[in-house]
């Protein structure tokens, strides 16, 4: 049966739309079949919006075959725009409709077009205040609206990319953005990107960004801008920038300065149509205006100017230009500093002045700066002939005096001015006449670029004078003794310069005197001057002197010399303090060390320490006396007689005095050692005590038997000690009677020493007693005394004439006494017999 499909296409407002391409899609029951296909052609609406399918496609729609079986729907797409051929994957813009197939033979499918889906521009940017020659940028961020792509099946309208796994079309997609700068060459740039552009000519331009998608829908934004020419950047410089090297970048004086336009412009319009104006400010020396103005100057014009005064000058460059729409002005000012020429004065002198005969040259060659502009040097060099030095009376040499360094003052009593004023001389030469430091001034005249000016410098000349520092070397500052010759040597420093041919003279002064005691004093007992002086001697002259006392002596050295400017006299002093010989110690010894007899000769010997052998004499005082009982005394038994030995100033160095002491008491011996201490006679003493010994005996009586019965008993002097000094003996026997115990004394006087004495006792000592009683001390009533007279060596006595326990001194003779008691017993028949008896003295 016949079947046709047709319809009308309307826009949203119900208006017919011409030129819409309608394209059927034939789908088999098996959706995955490759036979599902698009129609081979499309159907385009006419001016009434009408379209209809071709018979071939109608046949497919009405066929009972697989294309419609099992389905009551068919599909179509409509396309706006696009090429002449369409395939399933190359649709520019498509919208699918799913229609239910009616039962009628003819199908009218009217299509209401959906709104065109334009791209969305999310953000964009345009340049502002656009200038030529600058690269500006436009940019955008955009996307497509795909909100209908997910419509459910069965709706009248939906966008689908696939249907039953069969690709239908590739959907909405952005294509390159069109950037337009208002000039012919629009450019297409990838989406979400930007474009840069540089305007060459000023003018009004419309800027546009057009974002498109592949079905040829688009969105665009625009902006009108005015593009202007760039303002020129003004600059200029000048030459020269410095006049010379010594002060760096400075322009001095009337140097001709050339100014050059160094402005720049991006549009390369500096020469044409721009014009310029130069203004160069300046003043004349009288302060009148000397400004130079150059109008209507071209870019390459180079004005020149000679400044007529120093200072900071303002130079202005003005430019007249057009930005493409209106005339404008721009200017720049710079300061140029103009300086005067100048110098830095300096001078030196040839040497440090040391004397009035030395010629000194002053040299200003150390002056720096613009020295080629110097025209004149003027000098003021103070000088003087100094006044005398009132402290020492020294003065400047007079004209008629002979001076090593020549030229003296016409009046050496006062200061004479000798200032040098030297004009128009570069290197003056002068001679100074005073050691005083002077302020020398040089005035330099030069042209500062506009006029002559002066500058000056004052410097102090440091002078030196020849000096001698006096010094003394003394060979011995502590001479020992007047015989020690002391040498005083001039050790003064030489001149501080090398003028070794310049000599000087010296004076020596030594303060000295002989004391009254000085052994060489020409006036003994008086103080005699011994000072010495050597005057106006050669500097090598030594002073030799023997000091005569131990005071501190002043030595003075005076040096007279020419210091190069005046006579000078300097001096120094030192001291000499002589010393005496020391270390002398008096001492003596004697022999025998302990005399025991008035006949012992004691010898005394000097043992003094005298390392310097300064001996002059000895004096001795050996104290002694005869005691009253000395048998050798002239006053024996009457009084003590002095026996002191005195020796006065014996000069025999080997003297050994001897003496026999006459008493055994301790005595004082004094030796005085007289010696030469180097200046005077001096002495040292030594006192010692001499101790003496005495002869003594220990008396003792010895018997040959016991006294039993009337027998002769031998008694012997058995004394010990100095027995050789015994003179005689005296024996006393006291033979007491019994019972009356009367004394019967027997005396034997002046007996021979140690001769045996025989004696027979006449009476027994026993009283009646029992034998049991035995002998007791009471029976010892017999007394024997031995009195020994000896010579003690000194006859010392006590002058009492009595008898002591051990000795008796009487009449100058010393007695030593020994007394012993004995018992005289009768014969006894038997010790067993007891008896009592009264013995008759006459019958014993």
C-alpha positions in Angstrom: 0.0 0.0 0.0 1.2 3.5 -0.5 2.7 5.3 2.4 4.1 8.8 2.7 5.7 10.8 5.4 5.7 14.6 5.5 5.3 17.5 7.8 6.1 21.1 8.7 8.9 22.7 10.7 8.1 25.6 12.9 10.2 27.7 15.2 9.2 28.3 18.8 6.9 31.1 17.8 5.0 28.9 15.2 6.7 30.4 12.2 7.6 28.1 9.3 11.3 27.7 9.0 12.9 27.2 5.6 16.0 25.2 4.9 15.8 22.8 7.7 17.2 19.4 6.7 15.2 16.4 8.0 16.9 13.1 8.0 15.1 9.7 8.8 16.7 6.9 10.8 15.7 3.3 10.1 16.2 0.9 12.8 15.7 -2.9 12.6 14.1 -4.9 15.4 17.6 -6.2 16.3 19.0 -2.9 17.5 22.5 -4.2 17.2 22.0 -5.1 13.5 24.3 -3.4 11.1 21.3 -2.8 8.8 20.0 -0.1 11.1 20.9 3.0 9.1 20.3 6.5 8.3 18.5 7.5 5.2 20.7 8.0 2.2 19.4 11.6 1.7 17.9 14.4 3.7 14.7 16.4 3.1 15.0 20.1 3.2 12.0 22.3 4.1 10.7 24.9 1.6 9.6 28.4 2.3 6.5 27.1 4.0 8.5 24.9 6.2 7.2 21.8 4.4 9.2 18.6 3.8 8.3 15.1 2.6 10.2 11.8 2.3 11.1 10.2 -0.9 9.2 7.0 -2.0 12.2 4.9 -1.1 12.3 6.0 2.5 8.5 5.8 2.7 8.6 2.3 1.5 11.0 1.4 4.3 8.7 3.0 6.9 5.7 1.1 5.7 7.5 -2.2 5.1 6.5 -5.1 7.1 10.0 -6.0 7.2 12.4 -5.8 10.0 12.7 -2.0 10.0 9.3 -1.5 11.7 8.3 -4.9 12.9 7.9 -4.9 16.6 8.0 -1.1 16.8 5.4 1.5 16.6 7.9 4.4 16.4 10.2 5.9 14.0 12.9 8.5 14.3 14.1 11.5 12.5 16.7 14.2 12.9 16.7 17.8 11.7 19.7 19.7 10.8 20.1 23.5 10.5 22.9 24.4 8.2 25.7 21.9 7.4 27.2 20.6 4.2 25.6 18.9 1.3 26.3 15.4 2.7 25.5 14.1 6.0 26.6 10.8 7.6 25.7 9.5 11.0 28.9 10.9 12.7 29.2 14.1 10.9 26.2 16.1 11.9 26.7 19.7 12.7 23.7 20.1 14.8 20.9 17.5 15.4 17.8 17.0 17.4 16.1 13.6 17.5 12.3 13.0 17.6 10.7 9.7 18.4 7.3 9.5 16.8 4.6 6.8 17.1 3.6 5.5 13.7 -0.1 6.2 13.0 -2.3 3.7 11.4 -3.1 6.0 8.5 -1.3 5.6 5.3 0.0 9.1 5.3 2.0 10.4 8.3 2.3 14.1 9.0 5.1 14.8 11.4 5.3 18.5 12.3 8.4 19.5 14.0 8.8 22.4 16.4 12.4 23.4 16.6 14.1 23.5 19.9 16.1 26.7 20.8 19.6 26.8 19.4 22.1 25.8 22.0 24.7 28.5 22.0 28.1 28.3 23.8 28.4 29.9 27.2 31.3 32.4 27.8 32.1 32.0 31.4 34.8 34.8 31.6 36.7 37.1 29.2 39.1 40.0 29.3 39.9 43.0 27.0 42.8 45.4 27.3 42.3 49.0 28.6 44.0 52.3 27.7 45.5 50.8 24.6 48.7 52.3 23.1 50.5 51.6 19.9 53.5 49.4 19.8 52.5 47.5 23.0 51.4 43.9 22.8 47.9 43.4 24.4 46.0 40.3 25.2 42.4 39.1 24.9 41.3 35.9 26.6 38.1 33.9 27.3 36.9 30.8 29.3 33.8 29.1 27.7 31.8 25.8 27.6 28.7 24.2 25.8 25.3 23.6 27.4 24.5 19.9 27.4 21.6 19.9 29.8 19.2 18.0 27.4 21.4 15.1 26.6 19.9 12.9 29.3 16.2 13.2 28.4 14.3 10.0 28.8 13.1 7.9 25.9 9.6 8.7 24.8 9.8 12.4 25.2 9.1 14.4 22.1 12.4 16.0 22.1 15.8 14.8 23.3 19.4 15.0 22.3 21.1 11.7 22.1 24.6 10.7 21.2 23.7 7.0 20.8 20.6 5.0 20.4 20.5 1.3 21.1 24.2 1.2 21.0 24.3 2.8 17.6 26.1 6.1 17.3 23.7 8.8 16.3 25.9 12.0 16.3 28.9 13.4 18.3 26.9 16.0 20.2 27.6 19.7 20.8 31.3 20.6 20.7 33.2 23.9 20.8 35.3 24.8 17.9 38.1 27.5 17.7 37.4 30.9 19.1 37.5 33.9 16.7 39.5 36.9 18.0 39.0 40.2 16.2 41.2 43.3 16.9 39.2 45.6 14.6 41.6 45.1 11.7 41.3 42.6 8.8 43.2 39.7 10.1 40.9 37.9 12.5 42.4 34.8 14.1 41.0 31.5 15.2 42.6 30.3 18.4 41.9 27.1 20.4 39.1 27.2 23.0 39.7 28.6 26.5 42.8 30.4 25.2 43.9 33.9 24.4 45.4 36.0 21.7 48.0 38.9 21.6 48.2 41.8 19.3 50.2 45.0 18.8 48.6 48.1 17.2 50.7 50.1 14.8 48.4 53.0 14.0 46.4 55.1 16.4 42.6 54.9 16.0 39.2 53.7 17.3 38.8 49.9 17.1 36.2 47.3 18.0 37.6 44.3 19.8 35.6 41.0 19.6 35.7 37.5 21.0 33.4 34.9 19.2 33.0 31.5 20.8 31.6 28.8 18.4 30.3 25.2 18.5 30.4 22.7 15.6 26.7 23.1 14.6 27.8 26.7 13.9 26.1 28.3 16.9 28.2 30.9 18.6 28.3 33.6 21.4 30.3 36.8 21.0 31.4 39.8 23.2 32.8 43.1 22.0 34.5 46.3 23.3 35.3 49.6 21.6 38.8 50.9 22.4 40.8 54.0 21.4 44.4 53.3 20.5 46.8 56.2 21.0 50.4 56.8 20.1 53.0 56.5 23.0 54.4 59.5 24.7 58.0 60.0 23.8 60.6 59.4 26.6 62.7 62.5 26.7 66.4 62.4 27.5 69.5 64.3 26.6 73.2 64.3 27.5 76.2 66.6 26.9 79.8 66.5 26.2 82.3 66.9 27.6 81.4 65.5 31.0 84.7 66.4 32.7 87.4 68.9 32.0 90.3 67.0 33.5 91.1 63.8 35.4 92.2 64.9 38.8 88.8 65.8 40.2 86.8 63.3 38.1 83.4 64.2 36.4 83.6 68.0 36.7 83.1 70.6 34.0 85.1 73.7 34.6 85.3 77.3 33.4 84.0 78.3 29.9 84.4 74.9 28.4 82.0 74.7 25.3 79.3 72.2 26.1 77.4 70.4 23.3 73.9 69.1 24.2 72.5 66.1 22.3 68.8 64.9 22.2 68.7 61.3 23.4 64.9 61.0 23.5 63.2 57.7 22.4 59.7 56.9 21.1 58.1 53.5 20.5 56.3 54.8 17.4 59.5 56.1 15.7 57.9 59.6 15.2 60.7 61.7 17.0 61.9 63.6 13.9 58.5 64.1 12.2 56.1 65.4 13.2 57.6 66.2 16.7 59.5 69.5 17.4 61.6 70.6 20.4 62.7 73.5 22.6 66.0 73.8 24.5 66.3 76.1 27.6 69.9 76.4 29.0 70.0 78.6 32.1 73.1 80.6 32.9 74.3 83.8 34.5 77.2 86.1 33.7 79.9 87.1 36.2 77.9 90.2 37.1 74.9 88.1 37.9 73.0 89.1 34.7 71.1 86.5 32.8 72.8 84.5 30.1 70.1 81.9 29.5 70.1 80.3 26.0 66.8 79.3 24.4 66.5 77.2 21.2 62.9 77.1 19.7 61.5 74.8 17.0 64.5 72.6 17.2 64.7 69.3 15.4 65.6 66.0 16.9 69.1 66.1 15.5 69.9 69.7 16.5 72.8 70.0 19.0 72.9 73.4 20.8 76.2 74.5 22.2 76.8 76.8 25.2 79.7 78.3 27.2 78.7 78.9 30.8 79.8 82.2 32.2 79.6 81.4 35.9 80.1 78.5 38.2 77.2 76.7 39.9 74.4 74.2 39.3 72.7 75.0 36.0 69.2 73.8 34.9 68.9 72.6 31.3 65.3 71.8 30.0 64.3 69.9 26.8 60.6 70.2 25.8 58.9 68.1 23.1 55.7 69.0 21.2 53.9 65.8 20.0 50.4 64.3 19.0 49.0 61.1 20.5 46.8 60.5 17.4 43.9 62.6 18.6 45.3 65.7 20.3 48.5 67.8 20.5 50.6 67.5 23.7 53.8 68.7 25.4 56.3 66.8 27.6 59.6 68.1 29.0 62.6 67.0 31.0 65.1 69.0 33.1 68.6 68.1 34.2 71.2 69.9 36.4 74.7 70.4 35.0 77.3 71.5 37.6 79.9 74.0 36.4 83.0 74.4 38.6 85.8 76.9 38.7 89.3 75.7 38.0 91.2 75.3 41.3 94.4 74.1 42.8 95.4 72.5 46.1 98.6 74.3 47.2 101.4 72.3 48.6 105.1 72.8 49.0 108.1 71.0 50.5 111.6 72.1 51.4 114.8 70.5 50.6 116.0 69.5 54.0 115.3 69.9 57.7 117.3 73.0 58.6 120.1 72.3 61.1 122.1 75.4 61.1 122.2 79.0 59.9 124.7 78.3 57.1 122.4 75.7 55.4 120.7 76.8 52.2 117.1 75.6 52.1 115.1 75.5 48.8 111.3 75.6 48.9 109.5 73.7 46.1 105.7 74.0 45.3 105.8 71.2 42.8 103.6 69.1 45.1 100.7 71.5 44.3 97.9 69.5 42.7 94.9 70.5 40.6 94.7 72.7 37.5 98.3 73.7 37.8 98.6 74.7 34.2 96.5 77.7 35.0 99.0 79.0 37.7 100.6 82.3 36.8 102.5 83.4 39.9 104.1 82.2 43.3 104.6 84.7 46.1 106.4 83.6 49.4 106.6 84.9 52.9 109.3 83.1 54.9 109.7 84.4 58.5 113.2 84.3 59.9 115.0 86.0 62.7 118.2 86.4 64.5 117.1 85.4 68.0 117.7 87.4 71.2 120.1 86.0 73.8 119.0 83.2 76.0 118.6 85.0 79.3 119.0 81.7 81.3 122.5 81.1 80.3 123.6 84.3 78.6 124.1 82.6 75.2 123.5 84.6 72.0 123.5 84.6 68.3 126.9 85.1 66.8 127.7 88.6 65.9 129.0 89.6 62.5 132.5 89.9 63.6 132.6 86.6 65.4 134.1 83.4 64.0 131.3 80.9 63.5 131.5 77.5 62.0 128.2 78.1 60.1 128.9 81.6 59.0 126.6 84.5 58.8 125.8 86.1 62.2 123.6 88.9 63.5 124.6 92.5 63.4 123.2 92.9 66.9 123.4 89.8 69.1 121.9 91.6 72.1 118.3 91.5 70.8 116.1 89.7 68.3 116.5 91.0 64.7 113.7 90.4 62.1 115.0 88.7 59.0 111.7 87.8 57.2 112.0 87.0 53.5 109.3 88.3 51.2 109.9 86.8 47.8 107.6 87.5 44.9 107.0 85.9 41.5 109.4 83.1 42.3 108.6 79.4 42.1 111.4 77.9 44.1 113.1 80.4 46.4 116.3 79.5 48.3 117.0 81.0 51.7 119.1 80.5 54.9 117.4 80.4 58.3 119.1 82.0 61.3 116.9 80.7 64.1 115.9 77.3 65.3 112.4 78.6 66.1 109.8 76.8 63.9 108.4 79.3 61.4 105.1 79.4 59.5 106.0 79.7 55.8 103.3 80.8 53.4 103.1 80.6 49.6 100.4 82.4 47.7 99.6 81.0 44.3 97.8 83.1 41.6 95.8 81.2 38.9 92.8 81.7 36.6 89.6 79.9 37.8 88.1 79.9 34.3 86.7 83.4 34.4 89.1 85.5 36.5 92.4 85.5 38.4 92.2 84.2 42.0 94.7 83.3 44.7 95.0 80.4 47.1 97.6 79.9 49.8 99.0 77.4 52.2 101.0 77.9 55.4 103.2 75.2 56.7 105.4 75.2 59.8 109.0 74.4 59.2 110.4 72.0 61.8 114.0 72.8 62.5 116.6 70.9 64.4 119.6 72.0 66.2 122.8 70.1 66.9 122.6 68.7 70.4 125.1 67.4 72.8 123.8 65.4 75.8 126.4 65.7 78.4 127.3 62.5 80.2 130.1 61.5 82.6 131.7 58.1 83.0 133.5 57.7 86.3 136.0 54.9 86.7 135.2 54.4 90.3 132.3 56.1 92.0 133.2 54.7 95.4 137.0 54.8 95.5 138.6 53.2 98.6 141.2 55.5 100.0 142.8 58.7 99.0 145.4 56.9 97.0 142.8 55.6 94.5 143.0 57.8 91.3 139.6 58.3 89.8 139.3 58.9 86.1 136.4 61.1 84.8 135.7 60.7 81.1 133.5 62.8 78.9 130.9 60.5 77.5 128.7 63.1 76.0 126.8 62.3 72.8 128.1 63.7 69.5 126.1 66.0 67.4 122.9 64.5 66.2 124.0 65.0 62.6 127.0 63.7 60.7 129.0 66.9 61.0 131.8 65.1 62.7 134.3 67.8 61.9 132.5 70.2 64.4 134.2 70.0 67.8 133.4 71.5 71.1 135.2 72.3 74.4 134.6 71.2 78.0 135.2 72.3 81.5 135.7 69.9 84.5 134.9 70.8 88.1 135.5 68.6 91.1 134.5 69.5 94.6 136.9 68.1 97.2 138.8 69.0 100.4 141.3 67.6 102.9 139.7 67.0 106.3 141.7 67.8 109.5 142.6 64.2 110.0 143.6 63.4 106.5 147.0 61.8 106.7 148.2 63.6 103.5 146.8 67.0 104.5 149.4 69.6 103.7 147.9 71.6 106.6 147.4 69.0 109.3 144.5 69.8 111.6 142.9 72.2 109.2 140.4 71.8 106.4 142.3 72.3 103.2 140.6 72.8 99.8 141.4 70.1 97.2 138.9 71.2 94.5 140.1 70.9 91.0 139.0 72.3 87.6 140.1 72.0 84.0 138.8 74.8 81.8 138.3 75.1 78.0 139.7 71.7 77.2 139.4 69.4 74.3 136.3 67.1 74.5 138.6 64.1 74.9 140.4 65.5 78.0 139.9 63.4 81.1 139.9 64.6 84.6 142.0 62.5 87.0 141.6 63.1 90.7 142.4 61.6 94.1 139.5 62.3 96.6 140.6 63.1 100.1 137.5 62.5 102.2 134.4 60.3 102.4 131.8 63.1 101.7 129.7 62.9 98.6 131.6 64.9 96.0 130.0 66.7 93.0 131.6 66.3 89.6 130.4 68.8 87.0 131.0 68.6 83.2 130.3 71.7 81.2 130.1 71.4 77.4 130.2 74.5 75.1 129.3 74.2 71.5 127.6 75.9 68.5 124.1 74.3 68.1 123.9 75.6 64.5 122.1 78.8 65.6 123.5 80.0 68.9 126.3 79.4 71.3 125.2 76.7 73.8 126.4 75.6 77.1 125.1 72.4 78.7 126.2 70.7 81.8 125.7 67.6 83.9 126.8 66.5 87.3 127.5 63.2 88.9 128.7 62.2 92.3 131.6 60.3 93.8 131.3 59.0 97.4 134.6 57.6 98.5 134.6 54.8 101.1 137.0 53.8 103.9 138.7 50.5 104.0 136.5 48.1 105.8 136.6 44.6 107.1 139.3 45.1 109.7 138.6 43.1 112.8 140.9 43.4 115.9 141.8 40.2 117.7 144.6 38.8 119.8 145.6 35.6 121.7 148.1 34.8 124.5 150.2 31.9 125.7 150.0 30.2 128.0 146.3 30.3 127.9 145.9 30.1 131.7 149.0 31.4 133.7 149.4 29.8 137.1 152.4 31.6 138.5 153.6 35.1 138.8 156.8 33.9 137.1 154.8 32.6 134.0 155.7 34.9 131.1 152.5 35.4 129.0 153.1 36.3 125.4 150.4 38.2 123.5 150.0 37.9 119.7 148.0 40.1 117.2 145.4 38.0 115.3 143.6 40.9 113.7 142.1 40.7 110.2 143.6 43.4 107.9 143.2 42.2 104.3 144.3 45.6 102.9 147.4 45.8 105.2 146.5 49.2 106.6 148.4 48.8 109.9 150.0 51.8 111.5 150.6 51.0 115.2 149.5 49.0 118.3 148.4 50.2 121.7 148.1 47.7 124.5 146.8 48.0 128.0 147.4 44.8 130.1 145.9 45.4 133.5 147.7 43.9 136.6 148.7 44.5 140.2 150.8 43.1 143.1 148.5 41.9 145.8 149.3 43.0 149.3 150.9 39.7 150.2 152.9 39.2 147.0 156.4 38.6 148.3 157.8 40.4 145.2 155.9 43.6 145.9 157.6 46.8 147.0 154.8 47.3 149.5 154.6 43.7 150.7 152.0 43.5 153.5 151.2 47.1 153.2 149.1 47.8 150.1 148.2 46.7 146.6 150.7 47.9 143.9 149.7 48.5 140.3 151.5 46.4 137.7 149.6 47.4 134.5 151.6 47.2 131.2 150.8 50.1 128.7 152.3 50.2 125.2 151.5 53.3 123.2 151.5 53.3 119.3 154.2 50.7 118.8 154.8 50.6 115.0 156.4 47.2 115.1 154.0 45.2 113.0 155.4 42.0 114.4 155.3 43.1 118.1 154.5 40.4 120.6 154.3 42.0 124.1 155.0 39.8 127.1 154.0 40.2 130.8 154.2 38.4 134.1 151.0 38.7 136.0 151.3 39.3 139.8 147.9 38.4 140.9 145.6 35.5 140.2 142.4 37.5 139.8 140.8 37.9 136.3 142.3 40.8 134.4 141.2 42.9 131.3 143.5 43.1 128.3 142.8 45.7 125.6 144.5 45.9 122.3 143.9 49.0 120.1 144.7 48.5 116.4 145.6 51.7 114.7 145.3 51.7 110.9 145.0 54.0 107.9 141.3 53.9 106.8 142.2 55.4 103.5 141.9 59.0 104.6 142.5 59.3 108.3 144.1 57.3 111.1 141.4 55.1 112.6 141.4 52.4 115.3 139.5 49.3 116.4 139.6 47.9 120.0 139.5 44.4 121.3 139.1 43.7 125.0 139.5 40.2 126.5 139.6 38.9 130.1 142.5 36.7 131.0 141.8 34.1 133.8 144.6 32.6 136.0 145.0 29.4 138.0 146.4 28.8 141.5 148.6 26.0 143.0 146.7 23.9 145.6 147.3 20.7 147.6 145.1 18.2 149.3 146.8 17.7 152.8 146.8 14.1 154.2 148.4 12.3 157.2 149.6 8.7 157.0 150.7 6.4 159.9 152.6 3.2 159.8 150.8 1.4 162.7 147.9 1.6 165.1 148.5 3.1 168.5 148.3 0.1 170.8 150.4 0.4 173.8 153.2 2.9 174.2 154.8 2.5 170.8 156.5 4.9 168.5 154.3 5.8 165.6 155.7 7.2 162.3 153.6 10.1 160.8 154.1 11.1 157.2 152.8 14.1 155.1 150.9 12.2 152.4 149.3 15.3 150.7 148.5 15.4 147.0 148.3 18.2 144.4 151.0 20.9 143.9 153.4 19.3 146.5 156.3 20.8 144.7 155.2 24.2 145.9 155.2 23.1 149.6 157.6 25.3 151.6 157.5 23.7 155.1 155.4 21.7 157.6 154.1 22.1 161.1 153.0 19.2 163.2 150.9 19.4 166.4 150.1 16.3 168.6 147.6 16.7 171.3 148.2 13.8 173.8 145.3 14.1 176.4 145.8 12.7 179.8 143.4 10.3 181.5 141.2 10.6 183.4 141.5 14.4 183.6 142.1 14.8 179.9 144.6 17.5 180.3 146.2 18.7 177.1 149.7 17.8 176.5 150.7 19.6 173.3 153.7 18.7 171.2 154.6 21.1 168.4 157.2 20.6 165.7 157.5 23.8 163.5 159.3 24.5 160.3 159.8 20.9 159.5 161.3 19.6 156.4 158.7 19.0 153.8 157.5 15.4 153.8 160.1 14.2 156.4 159.0 11.4 158.6 157.8 12.4 162.1 158.0 9.9 164.9 155.9 10.2 168.0 155.0 8.0 171.0 151.7 8.6 172.8 152.0 8.6 176.5 148.5 8.2 177.5 145.8 5.8 176.5 142.5 7.2 175.3 140.3 4.3 176.6 137.9 4.9 179.5 136.7 2.1 181.7 134.4 0.0 179.7 133.2 -3.4 179.2 134.6 -5.4 176.4 131.2 -5.8 175.2 131.1 -2.0 174.7 133.9 -2.2 172.2 135.7 0.9 170.9 133.6 3.9 170.2 134.2 7.4 168.7 134.3 8.7 172.2 137.6 7.0 172.6 139.2 9.0 169.8 140.6 11.8 171.9 144.1 11.9 170.3 144.5 14.8 167.8 147.2 15.1 165.1 147.4 18.3 163.0 149.5 18.8 159.8 149.8 22.3 158.7 151.5 22.7 155.2 152.7 26.1 154.0 152.8 26.4 150.2 153.6 29.0 147.5 150.4 29.4 145.5 152.2 31.2 142.7 150.6 34.6 143.7 150.8 34.7 147.5 147.2 35.5 147.7 146.0 36.0 151.3 142.9 36.6 153.3 144.6 38.9 155.8 142.8 37.4 158.8 145.5 35.3 160.4 143.1 32.7 161.6 142.8 29.0 160.9 140.1 27.8 158.6 138.9 24.4 157.9 141.3 23.7 155.1 143.8 26.6 155.0 145.2 29.5 156.8 146.6 32.6 155.3 148.8 34.4 157.6 151.6 36.8 157.0 151.3 36.3 153.2 151.9 32.6 153.5 149.1 30.1 152.7 148.7 27.2 155.1 146.8 24.1 154.3 145.7 22.2 157.5 144.8 18.6 158.0 143.6 17.4 161.4 142.9 13.7 162.3 141.8 12.0 165.5 143.1 8.7 166.8 142.5 6.2 169.6 145.5 5.1 171.8 144.6 1.7 173.2 146.4 -0.5 175.9 147.4 -4.1 175.2 144.6 -6.6 175.7 145.3 -10.1 176.9 142.3 -11.7 175.6 139.2 -10.5 174.0 137.2 -12.8 176.2 138.4 -11.2 179.4 136.2 -8.5 180.7 137.9 -6.0 182.9 137.8 -2.5 184.1 140.9 -0.7 185.0 142.0 2.7 185.9 145.3 3.2 184.2 147.8 5.2 185.8 149.3 7.6 183.3 152.7 6.9 184.6 152.3 3.2 184.3 151.0 3.0 180.6 
